[in-house]
Amino acid sequence: MDIIFLAQIIIPLTLVAFLLLSVEMGYRLGARRVRGSDAGKAMETGAIQGAMLGLLGLLLGFSFAGASGRYMERQDLISQEANVIGTTYLRADLLDDPHSTALKNELIAYVDHRVEASQSLQRGMTNDTAQIVEDAHRQIWATTLAGVQAKPHVLVAVVAPVNELIDLHDSRIAAARKHLPGLVLGLLITCSALTLGVIGYACALARRRNTIMTSVIAILIGAALWTTIDLDRARIGLIRVTDVALSDLQKQLQRWSEREAN
């Protein structure tokens, strides 16, 4: 089964179904214990529900904030990379030919590959893609060194953005590997299931099923939980980082190249 379809459709539906099942199991367990003297127990479960909902809200809040921060970090790194490549292209004019032209052509090819590779990053970076990027970095660096050796006084102006370009790739790789720890994710799902189970249990003690209300809260908690997971997997979910900054740079570099050719 396609991993993208699995991430976008099957897992969210399974998560919501699991939470709804938790409510039902809690209700059935409570229904078995219903007695005429259980009104006091219903009041006791109210305090427990409040405490568990508060804990769940705290866990979801911190997890969502962390996932959102990682999402924005990945998106910002793409914009930074596009800006640095554009700066490097412009500063290549400080070098003498043929180094200037060679560096510009290598940068154009590099951006073309980055845009093309972004279409397949949903399944992770392959070894072939990583090797192409490494080779491109090596060639760009070699061309830059050759250029500044012929013109040493522009070394800082040209080498600095090239070095940052290479570093940003490593930063993007590191950011893509940052995810919500599995233990924390398991805690979130467990806490959600137990909280909804207690709600279903309390409904049984109160002799009111409240199917609509319990279903709504289960769906809302499931949606919040899935949104947190989706943000944390920014290449395979419904909420994805966009490479528009690199696509726009690709078009801009093409225009600059055509203008210089004329």
GIBEL-V947151 format. One record per run of one state. SS is the DSSP state (a for helix, b for strand, c for the rest). FROM is the first residue (numbers start at 1). TO is the last residue. Records with the same first field share a line. If there is no record, write none. Layout:
BEGIN
SS = FROM-TO / FROM-TO
END
This chain:
BEGIN
c = 1-2 / 33-38 / 95-98 / 119-120 / 124-126 / 151-151 / 177-181 / 206-210 / 233-243 / 262-262
a = 3-32 / 39-94 / 99-118 / 121-123 / 127-150 / 152-176 / 182-205 / 211-232 / 244-261
END
